[in-house]
Structures are given as C-alpha cells and as structure tokens.
Amino acid sequence: MKKITMKEKVLKFVELHEAASFTMIQRFIVDTKFGPGTYDSARQPEWVYRREKKTNVKELRNPYRGHFCAAFSGSFGRPGYFMVGKNRLVKTESGMYKVVRG
C-alpha cells in the first residue's frame, strides 16, 4: 500500500471543501499530525504589544499559528512544496486556496 503524503492529504481536504483558507489548511494539518481538536485547544493567553494602543494586552494566541508557512511560501525565492508540481494548490484573488490537478 502506497503511503499518502501530507501534500496529497491537504489537496484532498481542499478539494472536499472546493476552496480553503490558510487557517483551515493549517488546522487540518495540525489535527492530522497531533489528533483532532489539537489546533483549537492549543489557544492560550499571551501578552502581546499593540502599537496602536501603545500597551501590552493579553490575547488568546495559538502556538501553531504560522507553522507550515514554508510549504506555502517556500524559501530562497522558490515556491513552497504545496504550490509546485502538476498537483498543487493555487491561491485565488480572494485569498482562498484551490487545487490544480495536472
């Protein structure tokens, strides 16, 4: 039996929803890797400096926020893993991601 890559799991997830936001995809990846509900239950209070208020405020933040960004944006001028190949994600003008199958 052939192993299904995380990229293929993400592509199938996005196809199931027809389009998905970055946060939806991120939640799917975290929950797939660490168990259902992990992304949402990880939110915790954290002090954050708000420039417009010129003060520190306590906000609920998710430590997983921003993980897996390189799979989208890549590095060293190259596109990320999810964005290349004949089967890939493409970002629409609305900011949602859709699947292209080649």
Secondary structure by P-SEA (a helix, b strand, c coil): cccccaaaaaaaaaaaaccccaaaaaaaaaaaacccccccccbbbbbbbbccccbbbbbbcccccccccccccccccccccccccccccccccccbbbbbcc
